[in-house]
């Protein structure tokens, strides 16, 4: 688990970027916490700098939109889903359950071969 911030430091409608490999964005969407890959699957842009509306995040570059609940793109130009990560709050601290980069990349490679 990776500590993100105090829950009080992530108010509703806000996000925070974790500079990991790959970068992860954590969003507070109306009191629900979500974590996804921070980089848009269409083009290299930080989703944590996008526009949050409900459970949707809109990329600031070309307006691709993703559902934070499952990472699926909701409109073009994005076609590939984002990886999502479980989030929990323990003693007032937000935590992301993220696998090391090698594990995430191996899982992604397995999904591509299975498709």
C-alpha positions as CSV (number, residue, x, y, z in Angstrom):
1,X,0.0,0.0,0.0
2,X,1.1,3.5,-0.8
3,X,0.2,6.4,1.4
4,X,-1.4,9.3,-0.5
5,X,-2.4,12.1,1.9
6,X,-4.7,12.8,4.8
7,X,-8.3,12.5,3.8
8,X,-8.9,16.1,4.9
9,X,-6.3,17.2,2.3
10,X,-8.3,15.7,-0.6
11,X,-11.7,17.5,-0.6
12,X,-14.5,16.5,-2.9
13,X,-13.9,17.5,-6.5
14,X,-10.1,17.5,-6.2
15,X,-7.3,15.1,-7.2
16,X,-3.7,14.4,-6.4
17,X,-1.0,12.9,-8.5
18,X,1.5,10.3,-7.2
19,X,4.8,10.4,-9.1
20,X,5.3,6.7,-9.3
21,X,6.1,4.4,-12.2
22,X,3.5,4.6,-13.7
23,X,2.0,7.8,-12.3
24,X,-1.3,7.4,-10.4
25,X,-4.0,10.0,-9.9
26,X,-6.3,9.8,-6.9
27,X,-9.7,11.5,-7.2
28,X,-12.3,12.5,-4.6
29,X,-15.5,12.3,-6.7
30,X,-18.3,13.6,-4.4
31,X,-16.9,11.7,-1.4
32,X,-15.9,8.5,-3.3
33,X,-12.2,7.9,-3.8
34,X,-10.8,6.4,-7.0
35,X,-7.3,5.8,-8.3
36,X,-6.3,5.3,-11.9
37,X,-3.3,5.6,-14.1
38,X,-2.6,9.4,-14.4
39,X,-1.7,9.3,-18.1
40,X,-4.4,9.4,-20.7
41,X,-4.4,6.3,-22.9
42,X,-4.9,8.5,-26.1
43,X,-1.9,10.8,-25.7
44,X,0.5,11.7,-22.9
45,X,-1.5,14.1,-20.7
46,X,-2.0,14.1,-16.9
47,X,-5.6,13.3,-16.0
48,X,-5.1,14.8,-12.5
49,X,-5.1,18.1,-14.4
50,X,-8.4,17.3,-16.1
51,X,-12.0,18.2,-15.3
52,X,-13.9,16.0,-12.9
53,X,-17.6,15.7,-13.1
54,X,-19.2,13.0,-11.0
55,X,-17.3,9.8,-11.7
56,X,-16.0,11.0,-15.0
57,X,-12.6,12.6,-15.6
58,X,-12.0,14.5,-18.9
59,X,-8.5,14.7,-20.3
60,X,-7.2,18.3,-20.5
61,X,-5.6,17.7,-23.9
62,X,-8.2,16.3,-26.3
63,X,-11.3,15.9,-24.1
64,X,-11.2,12.1,-23.9
65,X,-13.3,11.0,-20.9
66,X,-13.0,8.0,-18.6
67,X,-15.2,6.4,-16.0
68,X,-13.2,6.4,-12.7
69,X,-15.1,3.4,-11.4
70,X,-13.7,1.0,-14.0
71,X,-11.3,3.0,-16.2
72,X,-13.3,2.6,-19.4
73,X,-13.2,5.4,-21.9
74,X,-16.6,7.0,-22.4
75,X,-15.8,8.9,-25.7
76,X,-13.3,9.2,-28.4
77,X,-10.4,9.8,-29.0
78,X,-9.5,7.4,-26.2
79,X,-10.1,3.7,-26.9
80,X,-8.1,1.9,-24.2
81,X,-9.1,1.7,-20.6
82,X,-7.1,3.0,-17.7
83,X,-5.8,0.7,-15.0
84,X,-7.7,1.2,-11.7
85,X,-6.4,0.7,-8.2
86,X,-8.2,0.0,-4.9
87,X,-8.2,2.8,-2.5
88,X,-8.8,2.7,1.3
89,X,-8.8,5.1,4.2
90,X,-7.1,4.0,7.4
91,X,-6.9,6.3,10.5
92,X,-7.7,9.3,8.3
93,X,-5.0,8.5,5.7
94,X,-5.8,7.7,2.1
95,X,-3.9,4.6,0.7
96,X,-3.6,3.2,-2.8
97,X,-3.1,-0.5,-3.3
98,X,-0.8,-0.5,-6.3
99,X,1.4,-3.3,-7.6
100,X,5.0,-2.5,-8.5
101,X,5.5,-1.4,-12.1
102,X,6.8,-4.8,-13.3
103,X,3.6,-6.6,-12.0
104,X,1.3,-4.0,-13.6
105,X,3.1,-4.3,-16.9
106,X,3.0,-8.1,-16.8
107,X,-0.7,-8.0,-16.1
108,X,-1.2,-5.6,-18.9
109,X,0.8,-7.7,-21.3
110,X,-1.3,-10.7,-20.3
111,X,-4.5,-8.8,-21.1
112,X,-3.2,-7.8,-24.5
113,X,-2.4,-11.4,-25.4
114,X,-5.7,-12.7,-24.2
115,X,-7.6,-10.1,-26.3
